């Protein structure tokens, strides 16, 4: 069952590194609290996806696995609190 989402991407049969590049680009363009469903076959891509997206940036809403080894991940882009923004350009006096 596929939940309602703002975006759905189907990476079944896609090249792994290209899938990760596309999902990170899309995730950057998404507005806060928008959701995305990722469909895939490769368990390594699934694991890598959660590594390339900063943990603070998303909420994992659901993960479903099918008998054919495919999976569906439902993610929500989090609303960042101001205290978590990196101000590395600001130097202490």
PyMOL CGO cylinders between C-alpha atoms (Angstrom):
from pymol import cmd
from pymol.cgo import CYLINDER

trace = [
    CYLINDER, 0.00, 0.00, 0.00, 1.44, 3.36, -1.01, 0.3, 1, 1, 1, 1, 1, 1,
    CYLINDER, 1.44, 3.36, -1.01, 0.65, 6.27, 1.35, 0.3, 1, 1, 1, 1, 1, 1,
    CYLINDER, 0.65, 6.27, 1.35, -0.26, 9.73, 0.12, 0.3, 1, 1, 1, 1, 1, 1,
    CYLINDER, -0.26, 9.73, 0.12, 2.91, 11.71, -0.48, 0.3, 1, 1, 1, 1, 1, 1,
    CYLINDER, 2.91, 11.71, -0.48, 3.99, 14.96, -2.08, 0.3, 1, 1, 1, 1, 1, 1,
    CYLINDER, 3.99, 14.96, -2.08, 6.60, 13.09, -4.16, 0.3, 1, 1, 1, 1, 1, 1,
    CYLINDER, 6.60, 13.09, -4.16, 7.08, 9.48, -5.25, 0.3, 1, 1, 1, 1, 1, 1,
    CYLINDER, 7.08, 9.48, -5.25, 10.31, 8.21, -6.77, 0.3, 1, 1, 1, 1, 1, 1,
    CYLINDER, 10.31, 8.21, -6.77, 10.75, 4.73, -8.18, 0.3, 1, 1, 1, 1, 1, 1,
    CYLINDER, 10.75, 4.73, -8.18, 14.34, 3.52, -8.16, 0.3, 1, 1, 1, 1, 1, 1,
    CYLINDER, 14.34, 3.52, -8.16, 13.64, -0.14, -8.86, 0.3, 1, 1, 1, 1, 1, 1,
    CYLINDER, 13.64, -0.14, -8.86, 16.24, -1.14, -11.42, 0.3, 1, 1, 1, 1, 1, 1,
    CYLINDER, 16.24, -1.14, -11.42, 18.10, 2.18, -11.23, 0.3, 1, 1, 1, 1, 1, 1,
    CYLINDER, 18.10, 2.18, -11.23, 21.85, 2.65, -10.82, 0.3, 1, 1, 1, 1, 1, 1,
    CYLINDER, 21.85, 2.65, -10.82, 22.65, 3.04, -7.12, 0.3, 1, 1, 1, 1, 1, 1,
    CYLINDER, 22.65, 3.04, -7.12, 24.83, 6.17, -7.14, 0.3, 1, 1, 1, 1, 1, 1,
    CYLINDER, 24.83, 6.17, -7.14, 22.44, 7.92, -9.52, 0.3, 1, 1, 1, 1, 1, 1,
    CYLINDER, 22.44, 7.92, -9.52, 19.50, 7.10, -7.26, 0.3, 1, 1, 1, 1, 1, 1,
    CYLINDER, 19.50, 7.10, -7.26, 21.28, 8.62, -4.27, 0.3, 1, 1, 1, 1, 1, 1,
    CYLINDER, 21.28, 8.62, -4.27, 22.18, 11.75, -6.22, 0.3, 1, 1, 1, 1, 1, 1,
    CYLINDER, 22.18, 11.75, -6.22, 18.61, 12.26, -7.46, 0.3, 1, 1, 1, 1, 1, 1,
    CYLINDER, 18.61, 12.26, -7.46, 17.02, 11.71, -4.05, 0.3, 1, 1, 1, 1, 1, 1,
    CYLINDER, 17.02, 11.71, -4.05, 19.37, 14.16, -2.31, 0.3, 1, 1, 1, 1, 1, 1,
    CYLINDER, 19.37, 14.16, -2.31, 18.71, 16.81, -4.98, 0.3, 1, 1, 1, 1, 1, 1,
    CYLINDER, 18.71, 16.81, -4.98, 14.94, 16.34, -4.66, 0.3, 1, 1, 1, 1, 1, 1,
    CYLINDER, 14.94, 16.34, -4.66, 15.13, 16.37, -0.88, 0.3, 1, 1, 1, 1, 1, 1,
    CYLINDER, 15.13, 16.37, -0.88, 16.93, 19.74, -0.94, 0.3, 1, 1, 1, 1, 1, 1,
    CYLINDER, 16.93, 19.74, -0.94, 14.14, 21.22, -3.09, 0.3, 1, 1, 1, 1, 1, 1,
    CYLINDER, 14.14, 21.22, -3.09, 11.34, 19.88, -0.89, 0.3, 1, 1, 1, 1, 1, 1,
    CYLINDER, 11.34, 19.88, -0.89, 9.61, 22.23, 1.53, 0.3, 1, 1, 1, 1, 1, 1,
    CYLINDER, 9.61, 22.23, 1.53, 9.57, 21.48, 5.23, 0.3, 1, 1, 1, 1, 1, 1,
    CYLINDER, 9.57, 21.48, 5.23, 6.97, 18.86, 6.23, 0.3, 1, 1, 1, 1, 1, 1,
    CYLINDER, 6.97, 18.86, 6.23, 6.55, 17.59, 2.67, 0.3, 1, 1, 1, 1, 1, 1,
    CYLINDER, 6.55, 17.59, 2.67, 6.71, 13.83, 2.25, 0.3, 1, 1, 1, 1, 1, 1,
    CYLINDER, 6.71, 13.83, 2.25, 8.36, 11.51, -0.22, 0.3, 1, 1, 1, 1, 1, 1,
    CYLINDER, 8.36, 11.51, -0.22, 7.86, 7.83, -0.99, 0.3, 1, 1, 1, 1, 1, 1,
    CYLINDER, 7.86, 7.83, -0.99, 10.93, 5.98, -2.25, 0.3, 1, 1, 1, 1, 1, 1,
    CYLINDER, 10.93, 5.98, -2.25, 10.46, 2.65, -4.05, 0.3, 1, 1, 1, 1, 1, 1,
    CYLINDER, 10.46, 2.65, -4.05, 13.48, 0.46, -4.58, 0.3, 1, 1, 1, 1, 1, 1,
    CYLINDER, 13.48, 0.46, -4.58, 14.97, -3.02, -4.86, 0.3, 1, 1, 1, 1, 1, 1,
    CYLINDER, 14.97, -3.02, -4.86, 18.57, -2.68, -3.70, 0.3, 1, 1, 1, 1, 1, 1,
    CYLINDER, 18.57, -2.68, -3.70, 18.92, -2.96, 0.11, 0.3, 1, 1, 1, 1, 1, 1,
    CYLINDER, 18.92, -2.96, 0.11, 22.31, -1.20, -0.09, 0.3, 1, 1, 1, 1, 1, 1,
    CYLINDER, 22.31, -1.20, -0.09, 20.69, 1.86, -1.68, 0.3, 1, 1, 1, 1, 1, 1,
    CYLINDER, 20.69, 1.86, -1.68, 18.14, 1.90, 1.12, 0.3, 1, 1, 1, 1, 1, 1,
    CYLINDER, 18.14, 1.90, 1.12, 20.86, 1.83, 3.76, 0.3, 1, 1, 1, 1, 1, 1,
    CYLINDER, 20.86, 1.83, 3.76, 22.96, 4.43, 1.92, 0.3, 1, 1, 1, 1, 1, 1,
    CYLINDER, 22.96, 4.43, 1.92, 19.98, 6.75, 1.55, 0.3, 1, 1, 1, 1, 1, 1,
    CYLINDER, 19.98, 6.75, 1.55, 19.66, 7.01, 5.31, 0.3, 1, 1, 1, 1, 1, 1,
    CYLINDER, 19.66, 7.01, 5.31, 23.39, 7.78, 5.49, 0.3, 1, 1, 1, 1, 1, 1,
    CYLINDER, 23.39, 7.78, 5.49, 23.47, 10.57, 2.88, 0.3, 1, 1, 1, 1, 1, 1,
    CYLINDER, 23.47, 10.57, 2.88, 20.50, 12.43, 4.32, 0.3, 1, 1, 1, 1, 1, 1,
    CYLINDER, 20.50, 12.43, 4.32, 21.37, 14.11, 7.63, 0.3, 1, 1, 1, 1, 1, 1,
    CYLINDER, 21.37, 14.11, 7.63, 19.45, 12.31, 10.38, 0.3, 1, 1, 1, 1, 1, 1,
    CYLINDER, 19.45, 12.31, 10.38, 18.06, 15.58, 11.70, 0.3, 1, 1, 1, 1, 1, 1,
    CYLINDER, 18.06, 15.58, 11.70, 16.59, 16.43, 8.27, 0.3, 1, 1, 1, 1, 1, 1,
    CYLINDER, 16.59, 16.43, 8.27, 13.99, 13.68, 7.98, 0.3, 1, 1, 1, 1, 1, 1,
    CYLINDER, 13.99, 13.68, 7.98, 11.49, 11.59, 9.88, 0.3, 1, 1, 1, 1, 1, 1,
    CYLINDER, 11.49, 11.59, 9.88, 11.07, 7.98, 8.76, 0.3, 1, 1, 1, 1, 1, 1,
    CYLINDER, 11.07, 7.98, 8.76, 7.31, 7.49, 8.66, 0.3, 1, 1, 1, 1, 1, 1,
    CYLINDER, 7.31, 7.49, 8.66, 7.12, 3.93, 7.32, 0.3, 1, 1, 1, 1, 1, 1,
    CYLINDER, 7.12, 3.93, 7.32, 9.13, 1.15, 5.75, 0.3, 1, 1, 1, 1, 1, 1,
    CYLINDER, 9.13, 1.15, 5.75, 7.46, -1.75, 3.98, 0.3, 1, 1, 1, 1, 1, 1,
    CYLINDER, 7.46, -1.75, 3.98, 9.17, -4.73, 2.43, 0.3, 1, 1, 1, 1, 1, 1,
    CYLINDER, 9.17, -4.73, 2.43, 7.59, -7.01, -0.14, 0.3, 1, 1, 1, 1, 1, 1,
    CYLINDER, 7.59, -7.01, -0.14, 8.18, -10.69, -0.84, 0.3, 1, 1, 1, 1, 1, 1,
    CYLINDER, 8.18, -10.69, -0.84, 10.09, -9.81, -4.04, 0.3, 1, 1, 1, 1, 1, 1,
    CYLINDER, 10.09, -9.81, -4.04, 12.70, -7.93, -1.92, 0.3, 1, 1, 1, 1, 1, 1,
    CYLINDER, 12.70, -7.93, -1.92, 11.38, -4.53, -3.00, 0.3, 1, 1, 1, 1, 1, 1,
    CYLINDER, 11.38, -4.53, -3.00, 10.81, -1.84, -0.40, 0.3, 1, 1, 1, 1, 1, 1,
    CYLINDER, 10.81, -1.84, -0.40, 8.88, 1.36, 0.13, 0.3, 1, 1, 1, 1, 1, 1,
    CYLINDER, 8.88, 1.36, 0.13, 10.17, 4.10, 2.41, 0.3, 1, 1, 1, 1, 1, 1,
    CYLINDER, 10.17, 4.10, 2.41, 8.01, 7.05, 3.42, 0.3, 1, 1, 1, 1, 1, 1,
    CYLINDER, 8.01, 7.05, 3.42, 9.97, 10.08, 4.68, 0.3, 1, 1, 1, 1, 1, 1,
    CYLINDER, 9.97, 10.08, 4.68, 8.97, 13.54, 5.88, 0.3, 1, 1, 1, 1, 1, 1,
    CYLINDER, 8.97, 13.54, 5.88, 11.33, 16.49, 5.65, 0.3, 1, 1, 1, 1, 1, 1,
    CYLINDER, 11.33, 16.49, 5.65, 11.60, 17.92, 9.12, 0.3, 1, 1, 1, 1, 1, 1,
    CYLINDER, 11.60, 17.92, 9.12, 11.12, 21.49, 10.20, 0.3, 1, 1, 1, 1, 1, 1,
    CYLINDER, 11.12, 21.49, 10.20, 14.57, 22.58, 11.44, 0.3, 1, 1, 1, 1, 1, 1,
    CYLINDER, 14.57, 22.58, 11.44, 14.72, 24.44, 14.73, 0.3, 1, 1, 1, 1, 1, 1,
    CYLINDER, 14.72, 24.44, 14.73, 16.91, 27.55, 14.47, 0.3, 1, 1, 1, 1, 1, 1,
    CYLINDER, 16.91, 27.55, 14.47, 19.34, 26.19, 17.09, 0.3, 1, 1, 1, 1, 1, 1,
    CYLINDER, 19.34, 26.19, 17.09, 20.43, 23.42, 14.70, 0.3, 1, 1, 1, 1, 1, 1,
    CYLINDER, 20.43, 23.42, 14.70, 21.67, 25.69, 11.93, 0.3, 1, 1, 1, 1, 1, 1,
    CYLINDER, 21.67, 25.69, 11.93, 25.44, 25.69, 11.54, 0.3, 1, 1, 1, 1, 1, 1,
    CYLINDER, 25.44, 25.69, 11.54, 26.82, 29.21, 11.85, 0.3, 1, 1, 1, 1, 1, 1,
    CYLINDER, 26.82, 29.21, 11.85, 30.42, 28.24, 11.09, 0.3, 1, 1, 1, 1, 1, 1,
    CYLINDER, 30.42, 28.24, 11.09, 31.01, 31.53, 9.21, 0.3, 1, 1, 1, 1, 1, 1,
    CYLINDER, 31.01, 31.53, 9.21, 30.38, 33.47, 12.41, 0.3, 1, 1, 1, 1, 1, 1,
    CYLINDER, 30.38, 33.47, 12.41, 33.63, 33.59, 14.34, 0.3, 1, 1, 1, 1, 1, 1,
    CYLINDER, 33.63, 33.59, 14.34, 33.85, 34.36, 18.02, 0.3, 1, 1, 1, 1, 1, 1,
    CYLINDER, 33.85, 34.36, 18.02, 35.35, 37.79, 18.74, 0.3, 1, 1, 1, 1, 1, 1,
]
cmd.load_cgo(trace, "trace")
